[in-house]
Amino acid sequence: MKIIYKPRGAGKTTELIKIASNGEHKQIVCRTSSVADQIWQTILKMKEDDEIKCLPPKPISYLQFLNKEYRGKNIESFLIDDVDIFLHCLTDIRIEAISVTKND
């Protein structure tokens, strides 16, 4: 698992788009359907500008992810945008720390 750790506005989502557009079935998961639409518009613009070669699947929201609305779409992996916000959506209690296993 790759961890993209950068400040707000430094290109994290753009990096996810580039990873998702490499021709494999990678699904971007983001906060809301509205944000998914915004990311999709960015993807279309990047494709038009030849910044990416292949169109990935249209992004889905955290709720769609939790409801497994990706089933039947031949998805092989997920790219979670703003995972810190995703975790906060799962509980109303503050998350103080997380650990991540480094895979080589």
ZAPAKOL-480476 format. One record per atom (N, C-alpha, C): x, y, z; atom name. Coordinates in Angstrom, 1 decimal. Layout:
residues N
+--------+--------+--------+-------+
!     xx !     yy !     zz ! atomo !
+--------+--------+--------+-------+
!      X !      Y !      Z !    CA !
...
+--------+--------+--------+-------+
This chain:
residues 104
+--------+--------+--------+-------+
!     xx !     yy !     zz ! atomo !
+--------+--------+--------+-------+
!    0.8 !   -1.2 !    0.0 !     N !
!    0.0 !    0.0 !    0.0 !    CA !
!    0.9 !    1.2 !    0.0 !     C !
!    0.6 !    2.1 !   -0.9 !     N !
!    1.3 !    3.4 !   -1.0 !    CA !
!    0.6 !    4.4 !   -0.2 !     C !
!    1.3 !    5.2 !    0.6 !     N !
!    0.7 !    6.3 !    1.4 !    CA !
!    1.2 !    7.6 !    0.8 !     C !
!    0.2 !    8.5 !    0.4 !     N !
!    0.5 !    9.8 !   -0.2 !    CA !
!    0.3 !   10.8 !    1.0 !     C !
!    1.4 !   11.4 !    1.4 !     N !
!    1.3 !   12.3 !    2.6 !    CA !
!    1.9 !   13.6 !    2.2 !     C !
!    0.9 !   14.6 !    2.0 !     N !
!    1.3 !   15.9 !    1.6 !    CA !
!    0.3 !   16.9 !    2.2 !     C !
!    0.6 !   18.2 !    2.3 !     N !
!   -0.3 !   19.2 !    2.8 !    CA !
!   -1.5 !   19.4 !    1.8 !     C !
!   -2.5 !   20.0 !    2.3 !     N !
!   -3.7 !   20.3 !    1.6 !    CA !
!   -3.3 !   21.1 !    0.3 !     C !
!   -3.9 !   20.7 !   -0.8 !     N !
!   -3.6 !   21.5 !   -2.1 !    CA !
!   -2.3 !   21.1 !   -2.7 !     C !
!   -1.6 !   20.1 !   -2.3 !     N !
!   -0.3 !   19.8 !   -2.8 !    CA !
!   -0.3 !   18.7 !   -3.9 !     C !
!   -1.5 !   18.2 !   -4.3 !     N !
!   -1.6 !   17.3 !   -5.4 !    CA !
!   -1.9 !   15.8 !   -5.0 !     C !
!   -2.4 !   15.6 !   -3.8 !     N !
!   -2.7 !   14.2 !   -3.4 !    CA !
!   -3.7 !   13.5 !   -4.3 !     C !
!   -4.8 !   14.2 !   -4.6 !     N !
!   -5.9 !   13.7 !   -5.4 !    CA !
!   -5.4 !   13.5 !   -6.8 !     C !
!   -4.6 !   14.5 !   -7.3 !     N !
!   -4.1 !   14.4 !   -8.7 !    CA !
!   -3.2 !   13.1 !   -8.8 !     C !
!   -2.4 !   12.9 !   -7.8 !     N !
!   -1.6 !   11.7 !   -7.8 !    CA !
!   -2.4 !   10.4 !   -7.8 !     C !
!   -3.6 !   10.4 !   -7.0 !     N !
!   -4.5 !    9.3 !   -7.1 !    CA !
!   -5.0 !    9.1 !   -8.5 !     C !
!   -5.4 !   10.2 !   -9.1 !     N !
!   -6.0 !   10.1 !  -10.5 !    CA !
!   -4.9 !    9.4 !  -11.4 !     C !
!   -3.7 !    9.8 !  -11.3 !     N !
!   -2.6 !    9.3 !  -12.2 !    CA !
!   -2.4 !    7.8 !  -11.9 !     C !
!   -2.5 !    7.4 !  -10.6 !     N !
!   -2.4 !    6.0 !  -10.3 !    CA !
!   -3.6 !    5.2 !  -10.9 !     C !
!   -4.8 !    5.8 !  -10.7 !     N !
!   -6.0 !    5.1 !  -11.2 !    CA !
!   -6.1 !    5.0 !  -12.7 !     C !
!   -5.4 !    5.8 !  -13.4 !     N !
!   -5.6 !    5.9 !  -14.8 !    CA !
!   -4.5 !    5.1 !  -15.6 !     C !
!   -3.8 !    4.2 !  -14.9 !     N !
!   -2.8 !    3.4 !  -15.5 !    CA !
!   -3.3 !    2.2 !  -16.3 !     C !
!   -4.6 !    2.1 !  -16.5 !     N !
!   -5.1 !    1.0 !  -17.3 !    CA !
!   -5.6 !   -0.2 !  -16.5 !     C !
!   -5.4 !   -0.2 !  -15.2 !     N !
!   -5.9 !   -1.3 !  -14.4 !    CA !
!   -7.2 !   -0.8 !  -13.7 !     C !
!   -8.0 !   -1.7 !  -13.2 !     N !
!   -9.3 !   -1.4 !  -12.6 !    CA !
!   -9.2 !   -0.9 !  -11.2 !     C !
!   -8.8 !    0.4 !  -11.0 !     N !
!   -8.6 !    1.0 !   -9.7 !    CA !
!   -9.7 !    2.0 !   -9.5 !     C !
!  -10.4 !    1.9 !   -8.4 !     N !
!  -11.5 !    2.8 !   -8.0 !    CA !
!  -11.1 !    3.8 !   -7.0 !     C !
!  -11.3 !    5.1 !   -7.3 !     N !
!  -11.1 !    6.2 !   -6.3 !    CA !
!  -12.3 !    6.3 !   -5.5 !     C !
!  -12.1 !    6.4 !   -4.2 !     N !
!  -13.2 !    6.5 !   -3.2 !    CA !
!  -13.0 !    7.9 !   -2.5 !     C !
!  -14.0 !    8.7 !   -2.4 !     N !
!  -13.9 !   10.0 !   -1.8 !    CA !
!  -15.1 !   10.4 !   -0.9 !     C !
!  -15.0 !   11.5 !   -0.3 !     N !
!  -16.0 !   11.9 !    0.7 !    CA !
!  -17.5 !   11.8 !    0.3 !     C !
!  -17.8 !   12.5 !   -0.8 !     N !
!  -19.2 !   12.6 !   -1.2 !    CA !
!  -19.4 !   12.4 !   -2.7 !     C !
!  -20.7 !   12.2 !   -3.1 !     N !
!  -20.9 !   12.1 !   -4.5 !    CA !
!  -20.6 !   13.4 !   -5.2 !     C !
!  -20.8 !   14.5 !   -4.5 !     N !
!  -20.4 !   15.8 !   -5.1 !    CA !
!  -18.9 !   15.9 !   -5.4 !     C !
!  -18.1 !   15.4 !   -4.4 !     N !
!  -16.7 !   15.4 !   -4.6 !    CA !
!  -16.3 !   14.4 !   -5.7 !     C !
!  -17.0 !   13.3 !   -5.7 !     N !
!  -16.7 !   12.3 !   -6.8 !    CA !
!  -16.9 !   13.0 !   -8.2 !     C !
!  -18.0 !   13.8 !   -8.3 !     N !
!  -18.3 !   14.5 !   -9.6 !    CA !
!  -17.2 !   15.5 !   -9.9 !     C !
!  -16.7 !   16.2 !   -8.9 !     N !
!  -15.6 !   17.2 !   -9.1 !    CA !
!  -14.3 !   16.4 !   -9.6 !     C !
!  -14.0 !   15.3 !   -8.9 !     N !
!  -12.8 !   14.6 !   -9.3 !    CA !
!  -13.0 !   14.0 !  -10.7 !     C !
!  -14.2 !   13.6 !  -11.0 !     N !
!  -14.5 !   13.1 !  -12.4 !    CA !
!  -14.3 !   14.2 !  -13.4 !     C !
!  -14.7 !   15.4 !  -13.1 !     N !
!  -14.5 !   16.5 !  -14.1 !    CA !
!  -13.0 !   16.7 !  -14.2 !     C !
!  -12.2 !   16.6 !  -13.1 !     N !
!  -10.8 !   16.8 !  -13.2 !    CA !
!  -10.2 !   15.7 !  -14.1 !     C !
!  -10.6 !   14.5 !  -13.9 !     N !
!  -10.2 !   13.3 !  -14.7 !    CA !
!  -10.4 !   13.6 !  -16.2 !     C !
!  -11.6 !   14.0 !  -16.5 !     N !
!  -11.9 !   14.3 !  -17.9 !    CA !
!  -11.0 !   15.4 !  -18.5 !     C !
!  -10.8 !   16.4 !  -17.7 !     N !
!   -9.9 !   17.5 !  -18.2 !    CA !
!   -8.5 !   17.0 !  -18.4 !     C !
!   -8.0 !   16.2 !  -17.4 !     N !
!   -6.6 !   15.6 !  -17.6 !    CA !
!   -6.5 !   14.7 !  -18.8 !     C !
!   -7.6 !   14.0 !  -19.1 !     N !
!   -7.6 !   13.1 !  -20.3 !    CA !
!   -7.6 !   14.0 !  -21.5 !     C !
!   -8.4 !   15.0 !  -21.6 !     N !
!   -8.4 !   16.0 !  -22.7 !    CA !
!   -7.1 !   16.6 !  -22.9 !     C !
!   -6.4 !   17.0 !  -21.8 !     N !
!   -5.1 !   17.6 !  -21.9 !    CA !
!   -3.9 !   16.6 !  -22.1 !     C !
!   -4.2 !   15.3 !  -22.3 !     N !
!   -3.3 !   14.2 !  -22.4 !    CA !
!   -2.3 !   14.1 !  -21.2 !     C !
!   -2.8 !   14.4 !  -20.0 !     N !
!   -2.0 !   14.2 !  -18.8 !    CA !
!   -2.2 !   12.8 !  -18.3 !     C !
!   -3.3 !   12.1 !  -18.8 !     N !
!   -3.5 !   10.7 !  -18.5 !    CA !
!   -3.9 !   10.1 !  -19.8 !     C !
!   -3.7 !    8.8 !  -19.9 !     N !
!   -4.0 !    8.1 !  -21.2 !    CA !
!   -5.3 !    7.3 !  -21.1 !     C !
!   -5.6 !    6.7 !  -20.0 !     N !
!   -6.8 !    5.9 !  -19.8 !    CA !
!   -7.8 !    6.5 !  -18.8 !     C !
!   -9.1 !    6.4 !  -19.0 !     N !
!  -10.0 !    6.8 !  -18.0 !    CA !
!  -10.3 !    5.7 !  -17.0 !     C !
!  -10.1 !    6.1 !  -15.7 !     N !
!  -10.4 !    5.1 !  -14.7 !    CA !
!  -11.9 !    5.1 !  -14.5 !     C !
!  -12.4 !    4.1 !  -13.7 !     N !
!  -13.8 !    4.2 !  -13.3 !    CA !
!  -14.2 !    5.5 !  -12.6 !     C !
!  -15.4 !    5.9 !  -12.8 !     N !
!  -15.9 !    7.2 !  -12.1 !    CA !
!  -15.7 !    7.0 !  -10.6 !     C !
!  -15.2 !    8.0 !   -9.9 !     N !
!  -15.0 !    7.9 !   -8.4 !    CA !
!  -16.4 !    7.7 !   -7.7 !     C !
!  -16.3 !    7.0 !   -6.6 !     N !
!  -17.5 !    6.8 !   -5.8 !    CA !
!  -17.3 !    7.4 !   -4.4 !     C !
!  -18.4 !    7.6 !   -3.7 !     N !
!  -18.3 !    8.2 !   -2.3 !    CA !
!  -18.0 !    7.1 !   -1.3 !     C !
!  -17.7 !    7.6 !   -0.1 !     N !
!  -17.5 !    6.7 !    1.0 !    CA !
!  -18.7 !    5.9 !    1.3 !     C !
!  -19.9 !    6.5 !    1.2 !     N !
!  -21.1 !    5.8 !    1.5 !    CA !
!  -21.3 !    4.7 !    0.4 !     C !
!  -21.1 !    5.0 !   -0.9 !     N !
!  -21.2 !    4.0 !   -1.9 !    CA !
!  -20.2 !    2.8 !   -1.7 !     C !
!  -19.0 !    3.2 !   -1.2 !     N !
!  -18.0 !    2.2 !   -0.9 !    CA !
!  -18.5 !    1.3 !    0.3 !     C !
!  -19.0 !    1.9 !    1.3 !     N !
!  -19.5 !    1.1 !    2.5 !    CA !
!  -20.7 !    0.2 !    2.1 !     C !
!  -21.5 !    0.7 !    1.1 !     N !
!  -22.6 !   -0.1 !    0.6 !    CA !
!  -22.2 !   -1.1 !   -0.5 !     C !
!  -20.9 !   -1.1 !   -0.8 !     N !
!  -20.4 !   -2.1 !   -1.8 !    CA !
!  -21.0 !   -1.9 !   -3.2 !     C !
!  -21.2 !   -0.6 !   -3.5 !     N !
!  -21.8 !   -0.3 !   -4.8 !    CA !
!  -20.8 !   -0.4 !   -6.0 !     C !
!  -19.7 !   -0.9 !   -5.7 !     N !
!  -18.7 !   -1.2 !   -6.7 !    CA !
!  -18.8 !   -2.6 !   -7.3 !     C !
!  -19.5 !   -3.4 !   -6.6 !     N !
!  -19.7 !   -4.8 !   -7.1 !    CA !
!  -20.1 !   -4.9 !   -8.5 !     C !
!  -19.5 !   -5.9 !   -9.2 !     N !
!  -19.9 !   -6.1 !  -10.6 !    CA !
!  -19.2 !   -5.2 !  -11.6 !     C !
!  -18.3 !   -4.4 !  -11.1 !     N !
!  -17.6 !   -3.4 !  -11.9 !    CA !
!  -16.2 !   -3.8 !  -12.2 !     C !
!  -15.8 !   -5.0 !  -11.9 !     N !
!  -14.4 !   -5.5 !  -12.2 !    CA !
!  -13.3 !   -4.7 !  -11.5 !     C !
!  -13.6 !   -4.2 !  -10.3 !     N !
!  -12.6 !   -3.4 !   -9.6 !    CA !
!  -11.6 !   -4.3 !   -9.0 !     C !
!  -10.3 !   -3.9 !   -9.1 !     N !
!   -9.2 !   -4.8 !   -8.6 !    CA !
!   -8.6 !   -4.2 !   -7.3 !     C !
!   -8.7 !   -2.8 !   -7.2 !     N !
!   -8.1 !   -2.2 !   -6.0 !    CA !
!   -8.8 !   -0.8 !   -5.8 !     C !
!   -8.6 !   -0.3 !   -4.6 !     N !
!   -9.2 !    1.0 !   -4.2 !    CA !
!   -8.1 !    2.0 !   -3.9 !     C !
!   -8.4 !    3.3 !   -4.2 !     N !
!   -7.6 !    4.4 !   -3.9 !    CA !
!   -8.4 !    5.3 !   -3.0 !     C !
!   -8.2 !    5.4 !   -1.7 !     N !
!   -9.0 !    6.2 !   -0.8 !    CA !
!   -8.5 !    7.6 !   -0.7 !     C !
!   -9.3 !    8.6 !   -1.1 !     N !
!   -8.9 !   10.0 !   -0.9 !    CA !
!   -9.3 !   10.5 !    0.5 !     C !
!   -8.4 !   11.2 !    1.1 !     N !
!   -8.6 !   11.7 !    2.4 !    CA !
!   -9.0 !   10.6 !    3.4 !     C !
!   -8.2 !    9.6 !    3.6 !     N !
!   -8.5 !    8.5 !    4.5 !    CA !
!   -8.8 !    9.0 !    5.9 !     C !
!   -8.1 !   10.1 !    6.3 !     N !
!   -8.4 !   10.6 !    7.7 !    CA !
!   -9.9 !   11.0 !    7.8 !     C !
!  -10.4 !   11.6 !    6.8 !     N !
!  -11.8 !   12.0 !    6.8 !    CA !
!  -12.7 !   10.8 !    6.8 !     C !
!  -12.3 !    9.8 !    6.0 !     N !
!  -13.0 !    8.5 !    5.9 !    CA !
!  -13.2 !    7.9 !    7.3 !     C !
!  -12.1 !    7.8 !    8.0 !     N !
!  -12.1 !    7.2 !    9.3 !    CA !
!  -13.0 !    8.0 !   10.3 !     C !
!  -13.0 !    9.3 !   10.2 !     N !
!  -13.8 !   10.1 !   11.0 !    CA !
!  -15.3 !    9.9 !   10.7 !     C !
!  -15.6 !    9.5 !    9.5 !     N !
!  -17.0 !    9.3 !    9.1 !    CA !
!  -17.5 !    8.0 !    9.7 !     C !
!  -16.7 !    7.1 !   10.2 !     N !
!  -17.1 !    5.9 !   10.8 !    CA !
!  -17.5 !    6.0 !   12.2 !     C !
!  -17.1 !    7.1 !   12.9 !     N !
!  -17.4 !    7.2 !   14.3 !    CA !
!  -17.5 !    8.7 !   14.7 !     C !
!  -18.2 !    9.0 !   15.7 !     N !
!  -18.3 !   10.4 !   16.2 !    CA !
!  -17.3 !   10.7 !   17.3 !     C !
!  -16.5 !    9.7 !   17.6 !     N !
!  -15.5 !    9.8 !   18.7 !    CA !
!  -14.1 !   10.1 !   18.0 !     C !
!  -13.3 !   11.0 !   18.5 !     N !
!  -12.0 !   11.4 !   18.0 !    CA !
!  -11.1 !   10.2 !   17.8 !     C !
!  -10.5 !   10.1 !   16.7 !     N !
!   -9.5 !    9.0 !   16.5 !    CA !
!   -8.1 !    9.7 !   16.8 !     C !
!   -7.5 !    9.2 !   17.8 !     N !
!   -6.2 !    9.8 !   18.2 !    CA !
!   -5.0 !    9.3 !   17.4 !     C !
!   -5.0 !    8.1 !   17.0 !     N !
!   -3.8 !    7.6 !   16.3 !    CA !
!   -4.2 !    6.4 !   15.5 !     C !
!   -3.4 !    6.2 !   14.4 !     N !
!   -3.6 !    5.0 !   13.6 !    CA !
!   -2.2 !    4.4 !   13.4 !     C !
!   -2.2 !    3.1 !   13.0 !     N !
!   -0.9 !    2.5 !   12.6 !    CA !
!   -1.2 !    1.9 !   11.2 !     C !
!   -0.1 !    1.9 !   10.4 !     N !
!   -0.2 !    1.4 !    9.1 !    CA !
!    1.0 !    0.4 !    8.9 !     C !
!    0.7 !   -0.8 !    8.4 !     N !
!    1.8 !   -1.8 !    8.1 !    CA !
!    2.4 !   -1.4 !    6.8 !     C !
!    3.7 !   -1.4 !    6.8 !     N !
!    4.5 !   -1.1 !    5.6 !    CA !
!    4.7 !   -2.4 !    4.9 !     C !
!    4.2 !   -2.4 !    3.6 !     N !
!    4.5 !   -3.6 !    2.8 !    CA !
!    5.6 !   -3.3 !    1.8 !     C !
!    6.6 !   -4.1 !    1.7 !     N !
!    7.7 !   -3.9 !    0.8 !    CA !
!    7.4 !   -4.4 !   -0.5 !     C !
+--------+--------+--------+-------+
